Amino acid sequence: MENETATDREEVDEAKVLNLLRHERQRSIGLGDGDDLLADTRQRALEYYRGEMRDMKPQLTNRSAVTDSTLADVIETVLPDLLEIIVGEDVLSFQAVNDDDEQQALIEADAIRHVVFELNNGWRELFSVFKDALLLRFAPMKVWVDEERKPLEEGALPDPDSVIETDDEGASFVVKRKICIAAIPAEDFGFSLDGSSVSELTYFVIRSEHRAQDLIADGYDPEEVSKLTREDGETEDDVREARDTSGESEDDVDQSIDPMLRTVTVHEHFLRYDLDGTGIKLWRFMTSTDEAILLGEPEPADGYAFAGFTPFIMPHRLMGLSLADKAIEPQRIATNLLRMTLDSGYFALNQRAEVAEDGASDYTIADLLDNVPGKPVRVQRTGTITPITFGGLNFDSTAVLEYVHSMAERRTGVIRNAQGLDPDSLHDTASGAAQQLTMSQKRVRMMARNFAETGLREMFMGVHRLMREFIREPIRLKRGDKTVEVNPAMFLPRDSIKADIATYGPETAIQAMEAVKNLFAEIIELQGGQLEGPLLSADGVYRTLTKYLRLLPVNGLEGIIRDPSTFEPPEPEESPEMVKAREEIALKREAAEVDKVLAAQKQEHEQTLARQRAEFEAQMARDRQLFEQELAVMRAESEDATARFRPGGALDK
């Protein structure tokens, strides 16, 4: 990520910080001052792996210099099995918090594997840390968020998956973030003494080399970068050179040609400390190798995660033991035995001789030294040359060598039969050979379990946390025959992950799955031939078959099984009787609907007629009342008029 200023440099006592980092680095394991024992052990392991046993050089001339390859054989035998177990068996999965979370937990685990193995070269990085751990006792891995920010051009249409952010000044940027993983060379990692896992350490440091131009491109001050040099400790240099197969550590580039192309060495420190008064948290610092120059600003290490792998765990210690610790001594003994056996053969074929000078001619010594089969040696008289007999090996060196190799097998748990078919095993009983193989598998799978419970667990949890906190771009996963879009921001904050590594191998698992398949068939038959029932569900069958297909030595088979949650069953075909019955039911339903509508219309019509009749009768009543009132008025007026015009006046007067 870019250097984000976490606190102003004026608020940080730079001299105090540099002094603190220098003190922690000097007393660290791995990069501390005077830490030669671990470096010597690592250098020796790498040289033994390459067959260079400098501590066993022949003391006499014309003696055998052959070396045994026990360590290399053990490493190259166990490494493919470890990678197959860790990479091929999906050993880590999240614990679901409830039944509804089970599918989400599977999707999140698949998303992490997608990031590790598809968006990163996870196989190569795991290969590197596994091999380093098997050889050098401990191998660290780094996980971080890489960020790229580009100004959003006016009027430009960004990618739909892009994240747009606006700074304090109102400028918009297209931000792309991705999770990166990398194996750290064991000799470039130093750590404090107060933790049995990387996440518990108070302090650790990483040494790395960069081109000057790359540091400047990352935002560091060119003036500060110009003061950096390429500095390596002698012991760490020896370990680096022990890795080489073609002189890769030799740097004969003229550093004065272009300062931007100089190779410089820096220390990347991580310290758990209360730097700004807000509480203890992990901080990241970049300095020169002597901690005299502080590059950039200190920043919180929220965007980083680390993991450490060790094959044989030592309780309460970060660093355990390696296969080299168990195989070096058998390799030394086997080398000595091989050299003695070969020297014995050489002495038998090239015996020393006693020459009587009074019987030798001018050609005797020259002919004797020219040891060509069948070539004569010229002497003056018989008996001049007498072979000197020597005491040969008074034990069976091949039997002792076999014992030493079996000792290496017992120590490491890696048997020669695992490297290929041993002709001697053809004479062993089948049960004995199977028992040996089973014991070997248990030891190898225990190493795999140690890797899973140490480094792999830390790496998975670190990737999950960084995805949830920093990644906003959607991730598209292929699940079965459909693509699922996953939003890392919707991940649940998980703190539990389990490692599923059995002590048996995939062959045993396949046999067990075959038995499960037969059991499923019986259960489906009990359920009347239906997948869904009281004992079994379609989802359970799908998950079991998917796991079974992953065990088979053919990639991509799990995609042929359809996820039942995405399946929409087709409508069943109807018989003519069913069609006729359905049509009759439809007609009856339509007739009922028509009757219902007609009844409703009739009821509404009757209600309307009743309402109109009532209104008409009320109107008639009102009209009749009005008519009667008017008629009464007219009658009264008529009687009054008649009375006025009647002769003699009114009749009542």
C-alpha positions as CSV (number, residue, x, y, z in Angstrom):
1,M,0.0,0.0,0.0
2,E,1.0,3.6,-0.4
3,N,2.7,5.3,2.5
4,E,-0.2,6.8,4.5
5,T,0.9,9.3,7.1
6,A,-0.3,7.9,10.4
7,T,1.2,10.6,12.6
8,D,3.2,13.7,11.9
9,R,7.0,13.3,12.0
10,E,7.0,16.3,14.5
11,E,5.0,14.2,16.9
12,V,7.4,11.3,16.7
13,D,10.8,11.3,18.4
14,E,12.7,9.9,15.4
15,A,15.9,9.3,17.3
16,K,14.0,7.4,20.0
17,V,12.2,5.3,17.4
18,L,15.4,4.4,15.6
19,N,17.2,3.6,18.8
20,L,14.3,1.4,19.8
21,L,14.2,-0.4,16.5
22,R,17.9,-0.9,16.5
23,H,17.8,-2.4,20.0
24,E,15.0,-4.8,19.1
25,R,16.7,-5.9,15.8
26,Q,20.0,-6.5,17.5
27,R,18.5,-8.8,20.1
28,S,16.2,-10.6,17.6
29,I,16.5,-14.2,16.5
30,G,17.6,-14.4,12.9
31,L,18.9,-10.9,12.2
32,G,20.4,-10.1,15.6
33,D,24.0,-9.2,16.1
34,G,26.2,-12.2,16.7
35,D,23.4,-14.6,15.8
36,D,25.8,-17.1,14.1
37,L,24.5,-20.4,15.5
38,L,21.2,-20.3,13.6
39,A,22.8,-19.1,10.4
40,D,25.4,-21.8,10.6
41,T,22.8,-24.4,11.1
42,R,20.8,-23.1,8.1
43,Q,23.9,-22.9,5.9
44,R,24.9,-26.5,6.8
45,A,21.4,-27.8,6.0
46,L,21.3,-26.1,2.6
47,E,24.8,-27.4,1.8
48,Y,23.9,-31.0,2.9
49,Y,20.8,-30.8,0.8
50,R,23.0,-29.9,-2.2
51,G,25.4,-32.7,-1.3
52,E,28.2,-30.4,-0.3
53,M,29.5,-31.6,3.1
54,R,32.3,-29.2,3.7
55,D,32.8,-30.5,7.3
56,M,33.6,-34.0,5.9
57,K,36.2,-33.3,3.3
58,P,38.6,-36.2,2.8
59,Q,41.6,-35.8,5.1
60,L,43.9,-37.9,2.8
61,T,44.5,-37.7,-0.9
62,N,43.3,-40.3,-3.3
63,R,40.4,-41.2,-1.0
64,S,36.7,-41.3,-1.9
65,A,34.8,-38.0,-1.7
66,V,31.3,-39.4,-2.4
67,T,28.4,-38.0,-0.3
68,D,25.1,-39.5,0.7
69,S,21.8,-37.8,-0.3
70,T,19.6,-38.8,2.6
71,L,18.5,-35.2,3.4
72,A,17.6,-34.4,-0.3
73,D,15.8,-37.7,-0.7
74,V,13.7,-37.1,2.4
75,I,12.8,-33.5,1.4
76,E,11.9,-34.4,-2.2
77,T,9.9,-37.4,-1.0
78,V,7.8,-35.6,1.6
79,L,7.3,-32.3,-0.2
80,P,4.9,-33.6,-2.9
81,D,2.8,-35.3,-0.3
82,L,2.6,-32.2,1.8
83,L,1.6,-30.0,-1.2
84,E,-1.0,-32.6,-2.3
85,I,-2.5,-32.6,1.2
86,I,-2.5,-28.9,1.8
87,V,-3.4,-27.7,-1.7
88,G,-5.5,-30.6,-3.0
89,E,-7.7,-31.4,0.0
90,D,-9.1,-28.0,1.0
91,V,-7.9,-28.7,4.5
92,L,-9.2,-25.4,6.1
93,S,-12.8,-24.3,6.4
94,F,-14.6,-21.8,8.6
95,Q,-16.9,-22.9,11.4
96,A,-20.5,-21.9,10.7
97,V,-22.1,-20.0,13.5
98,N,-25.5,-21.6,12.8
99,D,-27.3,-23.7,10.2
100,D,-28.1,-20.6,8.1
101,D,-24.4,-19.6,8.0
102,E,-23.2,-23.0,6.6
103,Q,-23.4,-22.0,2.9
104,Q,-21.9,-18.5,3.5
105,A,-18.9,-20.1,5.4
106,L,-18.3,-22.4,2.4
107,I,-18.4,-19.4,0.0
108,E,-16.0,-17.4,2.1
109,A,-13.5,-20.3,2.3
110,D,-13.8,-20.7,-1.5
111,A,-13.2,-17.0,-2.0
112,I,-9.9,-17.2,0.1
113,R,-8.7,-20.1,-2.0
114,H,-9.5,-18.2,-5.1
115,V,-7.4,-15.2,-3.9
116,V,-4.5,-17.4,-2.8
117,F,-4.3,-19.8,-5.7
118,E,-5.8,-17.9,-8.7
119,L,-5.2,-14.2,-8.0
120,N,-1.8,-15.1,-6.5
121,N,0.7,-17.8,-7.3
122,G,-0.2,-19.6,-4.1
123,W,1.2,-23.0,-5.1
124,R,4.7,-21.6,-5.7
125,E,4.7,-19.5,-2.5
126,L,3.5,-22.5,-0.4
127,F,6.1,-24.6,-2.1
128,S,8.8,-22.1,-1.0
129,V,7.7,-21.9,2.6
130,F,7.2,-25.6,2.9
131,K,10.7,-26.4,1.6
132,D,12.3,-23.7,3.7
133,A,10.5,-25.0,6.8
134,L,11.5,-28.6,6.1
135,L,15.1,-27.4,5.7
136,L,15.5,-24.4,7.9
137,R,13.1,-25.1,10.8
138,F,10.9,-22.0,10.2
139,A,9.5,-20.2,7.2
140,P,7.6,-16.9,7.3
141,M,4.9,-15.7,4.9
142,K,3.7,-12.1,4.3
143,V,0.2,-11.1,3.3
144,W,-0.6,-7.5,2.4
145,V,-3.0,-5.2,0.6
146,D,-1.6,-3.7,-2.6
147,E,-3.3,-0.5,-3.6
148,E,-3.3,1.4,-6.9
149,R,-4.8,4.9,-7.2
150,K,-5.5,6.7,-10.5
151,P,-7.2,10.0,-10.9
152,L,-10.6,9.7,-12.4
153,E,-10.6,11.6,-15.7
154,E,-13.5,14.0,-16.3
155,G,-16.2,12.3,-18.3
156,A,-14.5,8.9,-18.2
157,L,-16.7,5.9,-17.4
158,P,-14.9,3.7,-14.9
159,D,-15.2,-0.1,-14.8
160,P,-18.4,-1.2,-13.1
161,D,-16.4,-3.1,-10.5
162,S,-14.1,-0.2,-9.8
163,V,-14.2,1.6,-6.5
164,I,-14.3,5.5,-6.6
165,E,-13.0,7.4,-3.6
166,T,-12.8,11.1,-3.0
167,D,-10.0,12.8,-1.0
168,D,-10.3,15.8,1.3
169,E,-9.8,18.2,-1.6
170,G,-12.7,16.7,-3.6
171,A,-10.6,14.9,-6.2
172,S,-11.9,11.5,-7.3
173,F,-9.7,8.5,-7.7
174,V,-10.2,5.0,-9.2
175,V,-8.9,2.7,-6.4
176,K,-8.0,-0.9,-7.1
177,R,-6.9,-3.1,-4.2
178,K,-5.7,-6.7,-4.2
179,I,-4.4,-9.2,-1.7
180,C,-0.8,-10.2,-2.2
181,I,1.0,-13.1,-0.6
182,A,4.8,-13.9,-0.6
183,A,7.2,-16.3,1.0
184,I,9.9,-14.5,3.0
185,P,13.4,-16.1,2.9
186,A,14.0,-17.6,6.3
187,E,17.4,-15.9,6.6
188,D,15.9,-12.5,6.0
189,F,13.4,-12.7,9.0
190,G,14.2,-11.8,12.6
191,F,11.8,-12.0,15.6
192,S,11.7,-11.3,19.3
193,L,11.5,-14.0,22.0
194,D,8.1,-13.4,23.3
195,G,5.6,-15.4,21.3
196,S,4.9,-18.9,20.0
197,S,3.2,-17.6,16.8
198,V,3.8,-14.6,14.6
199,S,0.6,-12.9,15.6
200,E,1.8,-12.9,19.3
201,L,5.2,-11.3,18.6
202,T,6.0,-7.9,19.9
203,Y,8.6,-7.3,17.2
204,F,9.8,-8.8,14.0
205,V,11.8,-7.5,11.0
206,I,12.2,-8.4,7.3
207,R,15.4,-7.6,5.4
208,S,14.9,-7.0,1.7
209,E,16.7,-5.7,-1.4
210,H,15.3,-3.2,-3.8
211,R,16.3,-1.0,-6.7
212,A,16.6,2.6,-5.7
213,Q,14.1,3.6,-8.4
214,D,11.5,1.2,-7.0
215,L,11.7,2.7,-3.5
216,I,11.3,6.2,-5.0
217,A,8.3,5.0,-7.1
218,D,6.7,3.8,-3.8
219,G,6.8,7.3,-2.5
220,Y,10.0,7.4,-0.4
221,D,12.1,10.5,-0.4
222,P,14.8,10.4,-3.1
223,E,17.3,12.1,-0.8
224,E,16.8,9.5,1.9
225,V,17.0,6.7,-0.6
226,S,20.3,8.0,-2.0
227,K,21.9,7.4,1.5
228,L,21.0,3.7,1.5
229,T,23.7,1.1,0.6
230,R,23.7,-2.6,-0.1
231,E,24.7,-4.1,3.3
232,D,24.5,-7.8,4.2
233,G,25.7,-9.6,7.3
234,E,28.4,-12.2,6.7
235,T,26.4,-15.0,8.2
236,E,23.2,-14.2,6.3
237,D,25.3,-13.9,3.1
238,D,26.6,-17.4,3.6
239,V,23.1,-18.7,3.9
240,R,22.1,-16.9,0.7
241,E,25.0,-18.3,-1.2
242,A,24.2,-21.8,0.1
243,R,20.9,-21.5,-1.8
244,D,22.6,-20.7,-5.1
245,T,22.9,-23.2,-8.0
246,S,24.4,-20.8,-10.5
247,G,26.1,-17.9,-8.6
248,E,22.9,-15.9,-8.2
249,S,24.2,-14.1,-5.1
250,E,27.2,-12.6,-6.9
251,D,26.5,-8.9,-7.5
252,D,29.1,-7.6,-9.9
253,V,27.0,-4.8,-11.3
254,D,28.8,-1.4,-11.3
255,Q,26.6,0.6,-8.9
256,S,28.0,3.9,-10.3
257,I,26.5,3.5,-13.8
258,D,23.1,4.9,-12.7
259,P,22.2,5.6,-9.1
260,M,18.5,4.7,-9.8
261,L,19.5,1.2,-10.6
262,R,21.5,0.7,-7.4
263,T,20.6,-2.3,-5.3
264,V,20.0,-1.2,-1.7
265,T,19.1,-3.1,1.5
266,V,16.4,-2.0,3.9
267,H,14.8,-3.3,7.0
268,E,11.0,-3.4,7.4
269,H,10.2,-3.4,11.1
270,F,6.9,-4.3,12.7
271,L,6.6,-3.3,16.4
272,R,3.6,-3.7,18.7
273,Y,3.8,-0.4,20.6
274,D,1.8,2.7,21.8
275,L,3.5,5.1,19.4
276,D,0.8,7.9,19.3
277,G,-0.8,7.6,22.7
278,T,-4.0,5.8,21.3
279,G,-3.1,2.4,22.6
280,I,-0.9,-0.6,21.7
281,K,-1.1,-1.6,18.1
282,L,1.2,-3.0,15.4
283,W,3.2,-0.3,13.6
284,R,5.3,-0.5,10.4
285,F,8.7,1.3,9.9
286,M,11.1,1.3,7.0
287,T,14.8,1.9,7.9
288,S,18.3,1.4,6.6
289,T,20.0,-1.8,7.8
290,D,21.9,0.0,10.6
291,E,18.7,1.8,11.7
292,A,20.3,5.2,11.1
293,I,17.7,6.4,8.5
294,L,13.9,6.3,8.9
295,L,12.3,6.1,5.5
296,G,8.9,7.8,5.2
297,E,6.4,8.0,8.0
298,P,5.5,5.2,10.6
299,E,2.2,3.7,9.6
300,P,-0.3,1.4,11.4
301,A,0.1,-2.1,10.0
302,D,-3.6,-2.8,9.5
303,G,-3.1,-3.8,5.9
304,Y,-0.6,-6.6,6.7
305,A,-0.8,-10.1,8.1
306,F,1.9,-12.7,8.7
307,A,2.2,-16.4,9.1
308,G,4.9,-18.8,10.1
309,F,5.4,-22.5,9.3
310,T,7.3,-25.2,11.2
311,P,7.2,-28.9,10.6
312,F,8.0,-30.2,14.1
313,I,6.5,-27.9,16.7
314,M,8.5,-27.2,19.9
315,P,6.0,-26.3,22.7
316,H,6.1,-22.7,23.7
317,R,8.5,-21.7,20.9
318,L,7.9,-20.1,17.5
319,M,10.6,-22.1,15.8
320,G,10.6,-25.9,15.9
321,L,12.7,-28.5,14.3
322,S,13.3,-29.4,10.7
323,L,13.7,-32.6,8.7
324,A,17.4,-31.5,8.3
325,D,17.8,-31.7,12.1
326,K,16.8,-35.4,11.9
327,A,18.5,-36.4,8.7
328,I,21.9,-34.7,8.8
329,E,23.5,-37.2,11.2
330,P,22.3,-40.3,9.3
331,Q,23.6,-38.6,6.1
332,R,27.0,-38.1,7.8
333,I,27.2,-41.7,8.9
334,A,26.0,-43.0,5.6
335,T,28.6,-40.9,3.8
336,N,31.4,-42.3,6.0
337,L,30.2,-45.8,5.3
338,L,30.0,-45.2,1.6
339,R,33.5,-43.8,1.5
340,M,34.9,-46.7,3.6
341,T,33.2,-49.2,1.3
342,L,34.4,-47.5,-1.9
343,D,38.0,-47.0,-0.5
344,S,38.0,-50.7,0.5
345,G,37.1,-51.6,-3.1
346,Y,39.7,-49.2,-4.4
347,F,42.4,-50.7,-2.2
348,A,41.4,-54.3,-3.2
349,L,41.8,-53.4,-6.9
350,N,44.9,-51.2,-6.4
351,Q,47.0,-53.0,-3.8
352,R,50.3,-51.6,-2.7
353,A,53.3,-53.8,-3.4
354,E,56.7,-54.6,-1.8
355,V,59.6,-54.3,-4.3
356,A,63.0,-55.9,-3.7
357,E,65.5,-53.5,-5.1
358,D,68.1,-56.1,-5.8
359,G,65.7,-57.9,-8.2
360,A,64.2,-54.8,-9.8
361,S,65.2,-53.5,-13.2
362,D,65.1,-50.0,-14.6
363,Y,61.5,-50.5,-15.7
364,T,60.0,-52.2,-12.7
365,I,58.8,-49.1,-10.8
366,A,57.4,-47.5,-13.9
367,D,55.6,-50.6,-15.0
368,L,54.2,-51.1,-11.5
369,L,52.9,-47.5,-11.4
370,D,51.3,-47.9,-14.8
371,N,48.5,-50.1,-13.5
372,V,46.9,-51.2,-16.8
373,P,45.1,-54.6,-16.6
374,G,47.2,-57.3,-18.4
375,K,50.3,-55.2,-18.8
376,P,53.4,-57.0,-17.6
377,V,55.9,-55.6,-14.9
378,R,59.5,-56.2,-15.9
379,V,61.8,-57.6,-13.1
380,Q,65.2,-59.2,-13.0
381,R,64.1,-62.3,-11.0
382,T,60.9,-63.9,-9.7
383,G,59.7,-62.7,-6.3
384,T,60.9,-59.2,-6.7
385,I,57.3,-57.8,-6.3
386,T,55.2,-59.0,-3.3
387,P,51.6,-57.7,-2.8
388,I,51.1,-56.1,0.6
389,T,48.0,-57.5,2.2
390,F,45.9,-55.1,4.3
391,G,43.1,-55.6,6.9
392,G,39.9,-55.1,5.1
393,L,36.6,-54.1,6.7
394,N,35.8,-56.7,9.3
395,F,32.0,-56.0,9.1
396,D,29.4,-55.9,6.4
397,S,29.3,-52.3,5.4
398,T,26.2,-52.7,3.2
399,A,24.3,-54.1,6.2
400,V,25.4,-51.2,8.4
401,L,24.5,-48.7,5.6
402,E,21.0,-50.3,5.4
403,Y,20.7,-49.8,9.2
404,V,21.7,-46.2,8.9
405,H,19.1,-45.6,6.2
406,S,16.4,-47.3,8.3
407,M,17.5,-45.0,11.2
408,A,16.9,-42.0,9.0
409,E,13.5,-43.4,8.2
410,R,12.6,-43.8,11.8
411,R,13.8,-40.3,12.6
412,T,12.0,-38.5,9.7
413,G,9.1,-40.8,9.2
414,V,9.8,-40.9,5.4
415,I,10.4,-44.4,4.1
416,R,12.1,-45.3,0.9
417,N,9.1,-47.3,-0.3
418,A,7.3,-44.0,-0.5
419,Q,9.9,-42.9,-3.1
420,G,9.1,-45.8,-5.4
421,L,8.9,-49.6,-5.4
422,D,11.7,-51.1,-3.4
423,P,12.7,-54.5,-4.8
424,D,13.3,-55.8,-1.3
425,S,9.7,-55.0,-0.4
426,L,8.5,-57.7,-2.9
427,H,9.7,-60.3,-0.4
428,D,8.0,-58.6,2.5
429,T,4.5,-59.5,3.6
430,A,1.7,-57.3,2.2
431,S,0.5,-56.5,5.7
432,G,4.0,-55.4,6.8
433,A,4.5,-53.2,3.8
434,A,1.1,-51.7,4.3
435,Q,1.9,-51.1,8.0
436,Q,5.1,-49.3,7.1
437,L,3.3,-47.1,4.5
438,T,0.5,-46.3,7.0
439,M,3.1,-45.2,9.6
440,S,4.9,-43.1,7.1
441,Q,1.6,-41.5,6.0
442,K,0.8,-40.6,9.6
443,R,4.1,-38.9,10.1
444,V,3.8,-37.0,6.9
445,R,0.2,-36.0,7.6
446,M,1.2,-34.9,11.0
447,M,3.7,-32.5,9.4
448,A,0.9,-31.3,7.2
449,R,-1.3,-30.8,10.2
450,N,1.5,-28.8,11.9
451,F,1.7,-26.6,8.8
452,A,-2.1,-26.2,8.7
453,E,-2.4,-25.4,12.4
454,T,0.5,-22.9,12.3
455,G,1.2,-20.9,9.1
456,L,-1.8,-21.9,7.0
457,R,-4.3,-21.0,9.7
458,E,-2.7,-17.6,10.2
459,M,-2.5,-17.0,6.5
460,F,-6.2,-17.8,5.9
461,M,-7.4,-15.7,8.8
462,G,-5.2,-12.8,7.6
463,V,-6.5,-13.0,4.0
464,H,-10.0,-13.1,5.3
465,R,-9.6,-10.1,7.5
466,L,-7.9,-8.0,4.8
467,M,-10.5,-8.9,2.3
468,R,-13.3,-8.0,4.7
469,E,-11.7,-4.7,5.6
470,F,-10.1,-3.4,2.4
471,I,-11.5,-5.2,-0.7
472,R,-14.6,-3.7,-2.3
473,E,-14.4,-5.1,-5.7
474,P,-16.7,-8.2,-6.2
475,I,-15.1,-11.6,-6.6
476,R,-16.6,-14.1,-9.1
477,L,-16.4,-17.7,-8.1
478,K,-17.2,-20.8,-10.2
479,R,-19.5,-23.0,-8.2
480,G,-20.8,-26.0,-10.1
481,D,-22.3,-24.8,-13.4
482,K,-22.9,-21.3,-12.3
483,T,-20.9,-18.2,-11.3
484,V,-21.4,-16.6,-7.9
485,E,-20.5,-13.0,-7.2
486,V,-19.1,-12.5,-3.7
487,N,-18.8,-9.2,-2.0
488,P,-15.9,-9.4,0.6
489,A,-17.4,-6.5,2.5
490,M,-20.3,-8.8,3.4
491,F,-18.0,-11.4,5.1
492,L,-18.7,-12.1,8.7
493,P,-16.0,-11.3,11.3
494,R,-14.8,-14.8,11.9
495,D,-12.4,-16.0,14.6
496,S,-12.7,-19.7,14.2
497,I,-11.3,-21.9,11.5
498,K,-10.7,-25.7,11.5
499,A,-8.1,-27.9,9.9
500,D,-9.4,-31.1,8.4
501,I,-6.4,-33.3,8.0
502,A,-6.9,-37.0,8.8
503,T,-4.0,-39.4,9.6
504,Y,-4.9,-41.5,6.5
505,G,-4.1,-40.8,2.9
506,P,-6.4,-40.1,0.0
507,E,-6.6,-43.8,-1.0
508,T,-8.1,-44.6,2.4
509,A,-10.5,-41.7,2.1
510,I,-11.6,-42.9,-1.4
511,Q,-12.3,-46.3,0.0
512,A,-14.3,-44.8,2.8
513,M,-16.3,-42.6,0.4
514,E,-17.1,-45.7,-1.7
515,A,-18.7,-47.2,1.4
516,V,-20.6,-43.9,2.0
517,K,-21.9,-44.0,-1.6
518,N,-23.2,-47.6,-1.0
519,L,-24.9,-46.4,2.2
520,F,-26.5,-43.5,0.4
521,A,-27.9,-45.9,-2.2
522,E,-29.5,-48.0,0.6
523,I,-30.9,-44.8,2.3
524,I,-32.4,-43.5,-1.0
525,E,-34.0,-46.9,-1.5
526,L,-35.5,-46.7,2.0
527,Q,-36.8,-43.2,1.2
528,G,-38.7,-44.6,-1.8
529,G,-36.2,-43.6,-4.4
530,Q,-36.3,-40.0,-3.3
531,L,-33.2,-37.9,-2.5
532,E,-35.2,-35.7,0.0
533,G,-36.3,-37.7,3.0
534,P,-36.1,-38.0,6.8
535,L,-32.5,-39.4,6.6
536,L,-30.9,-37.8,3.6
537,S,-31.2,-34.6,1.6
538,A,-30.1,-33.6,-1.9
539,D,-27.7,-31.0,-0.5
540,G,-26.0,-33.6,1.7
541,V,-25.6,-35.9,-1.3
542,Y,-24.2,-33.0,-3.4
543,R,-21.6,-32.1,-0.8
544,T,-20.5,-35.6,-0.2
545,L,-20.1,-36.3,-3.9
546,T,-18.2,-33.1,-4.5
547,K,-15.7,-34.0,-1.7
548,Y,-15.4,-37.5,-3.2
549,L,-14.6,-36.1,-6.7
550,R,-12.0,-33.8,-5.2
551,L,-10.2,-36.9,-3.8
552,L,-9.9,-38.5,-7.3
553,P,-6.6,-37.9,-9.1
554,V,-8.4,-36.0,-11.9
555,N,-9.0,-32.2,-11.8
556,G,-12.2,-30.5,-12.5
557,L,-14.6,-33.4,-11.8
558,E,-16.5,-31.6,-9.1
559,G,-18.0,-29.3,-11.7
560,I,-20.0,-32.1,-13.3
561,I,-22.3,-32.3,-10.2
562,R,-25.1,-29.8,-10.2
563,D,-25.8,-27.8,-7.0
564,P,-29.3,-28.8,-6.1
565,S,-30.0,-25.3,-4.8
566,T,-29.6,-24.0,-8.4
567,F,-31.8,-26.7,-10.0
568,E,-35.3,-26.0,-11.2
569,P,-37.1,-29.3,-11.9
570,P,-39.0,-29.5,-15.1
571,E,-42.8,-29.9,-15.0
572,P,-43.8,-33.6,-15.2
573,E,-45.5,-34.8,-18.4
574,E,-49.2,-35.4,-18.0
575,S,-51.2,-38.4,-19.2
576,P,-54.3,-37.9,-21.4
577,E,-56.5,-38.7,-18.4
578,M,-54.7,-36.1,-16.3
579,V,-55.0,-33.6,-19.1
580,K,-58.8,-34.3,-19.5
581,A,-59.3,-34.1,-15.7
582,R,-57.3,-30.9,-15.6
583,E,-59.4,-29.4,-18.4
584,E,-62.6,-30.4,-16.7
585,I,-61.4,-28.9,-13.5
586,A,-60.5,-25.8,-15.4
587,L,-63.9,-25.6,-17.0
588,K,-65.6,-26.1,-13.7
589,R,-63.4,-23.5,-12.2
590,E,-64.2,-21.1,-15.1
591,A,-68.0,-21.9,-14.8
592,A,-67.8,-21.3,-11.1
593,E,-66.1,-18.0,-11.7
594,V,-68.8,-17.1,-14.3
595,D,-71.6,-18.0,-11.9
596,K,-69.9,-16.0,-9.2
597,V,-69.6,-13.0,-11.5
598,L,-73.2,-13.3,-12.7
599,A,-74.4,-13.7,-9.1
600,A,-72.4,-10.6,-8.1
601,Q,-73.8,-8.7,-11.1
602,K,-77.4,-9.9,-10.3
603,Q,-77.0,-8.9,-6.7
604,E,-75.6,-5.5,-7.8
605,H,-78.5,-5.1,-10.3
606,E,-81.1,-6.0,-7.7
607,Q,-79.5,-3.6,-5.3
608,T,-79.5,-0.9,-7.9
609,L,-83.2,-1.5,-8.8
610,A,-84.1,-1.5,-5.2
611,R,-82.3,1.7,-4.6
612,Q,-83.9,3.3,-7.7
613,R,-87.4,2.0,-6.7
614,A,-86.9,3.5,-3.2
615,E,-85.7,6.8,-4.6
616,F,-88.7,6.8,-7.1
617,E,-91.2,6.1,-4.4
618,A,-89.7,8.7,-2.2
619,Q,-89.8,11.2,-5.0
620,M,-93.5,10.3,-5.7
621,A,-94.3,10.7,-2.1
622,R,-92.7,14.1,-2.1
623,D,-94.5,15.1,-5.3
624,R,-97.9,13.9,-4.0
625,Q,-97.4,15.8,-0.8
626,L,-96.4,18.9,-2.8
627,F,-99.4,18.4,-5.1
628,E,-101.8,18.1,-2.2
629,Q,-100.4,21.2,-0.6
630,E,-100.9,23.1,-3.8
631,L,-104.4,21.7,-4.3
632,A,-105.4,22.7,-0.8
633,V,-104.1,26.2,-1.5
634,M,-106.0,26.4,-4.8
635,R,-109.2,25.0,-3.2
636,A,-109.0,27.6,-0.4
637,E,-108.3,30.4,-2.8
638,S,-111.3,29.2,-5.0
639,E,-113.7,29.1,-2.1
640,D,-112.6,32.6,-1.1
641,A,-113.1,34.0,-4.5
642,T,-116.5,32.4,-4.8
643,A,-117.6,33.9,-1.6
644,R,-116.6,37.4,-2.6
645,F,-118.6,37.4,-5.8
646,R,-121.7,35.5,-4.5
647,P,-124.9,37.8,-4.4
648,G,-126.0,38.5,-0.9
649,G,-122.6,37.7,0.4
650,A,-121.3,34.7,2.0
651,L,-123.6,31.9,2.9
652,D,-122.5,31.9,6.5
653,K,-123.5,35.4,7.0
